[in-house]
Amino acid sequence: MLNNYTAKYTKIDSGYMGQLVEWPEIITEGKTIEECRKMLKDALNEMILAYKEQGKEIPVGGALIEQLPIEV
C-alpha cells in the first residue's frame, strides 16, 4: 500500500525546512527546495523502516499536496 503525505515547506535563513503534515516528527532542512524534498523523502523512508521494526502503526497519509513558499 502506498501512502501520500502532505509536505509543507518554510523558507528559513539557511534555505528551506520541510515537514510532513500527517507525520510532524519528520522534519528536514535543505539549501534548496529540491534538496529539502529529497531529504524529506529519505527521512520518511527511514521513519517507515523504524516504525516497521518497532511494530508501530504507520500514520495514514492524505492527498499529495505541497505547500511551496512564494518568493516576494
Secondary structure in CASP SS format (residue, H / E / C, confidence):
PFRMAT SS
TARGET T0000
AUTHOR 0000-0000-0000
METHOD secondary structure of the structure
MODEL  1
M C 1.00
L C 1.00
N C 1.00
N C 1.00
Y C 1.00
T C 1.00
A E 1.00
K E 1.00
Y E 1.00
T E 1.00
K E 1.00
I E 1.00
D C 1.00
S C 1.00
G E 1.00
Y E 1.00
M E 1.00
G E 1.00
Q E 1.00
L E 1.00
V C 1.00
E C 1.00
W C 1.00
P C 1.00
E C 1.00
I C 1.00
I E 1.00
T E 1.00
E E 1.00
G E 1.00
K C 1.00
T C 1.00
I H 1.00
E H 1.00
E H 1.00
C H 1.00
R H 1.00
K H 1.00
M H 1.00
L H 1.00
K H 1.00
D H 1.00
A H 1.00
L H 1.00
N H 1.00
E H 1.00
M H 1.00
I H 1.00
L H 1.00
A H 1.00
Y H 1.00
K H 1.00
E H 1.00
Q H 1.00
G C 1.00
K C 1.00
E C 1.00
I C 1.00
P C 1.00
V C 1.00
G C 1.00
G C 1.00
A C 1.00
L C 1.00
I C 1.00
E E 1.00
Q E 1.00
L C 1.00
P C 1.00
I C 1.00
E C 1.00
V C 1.00
END
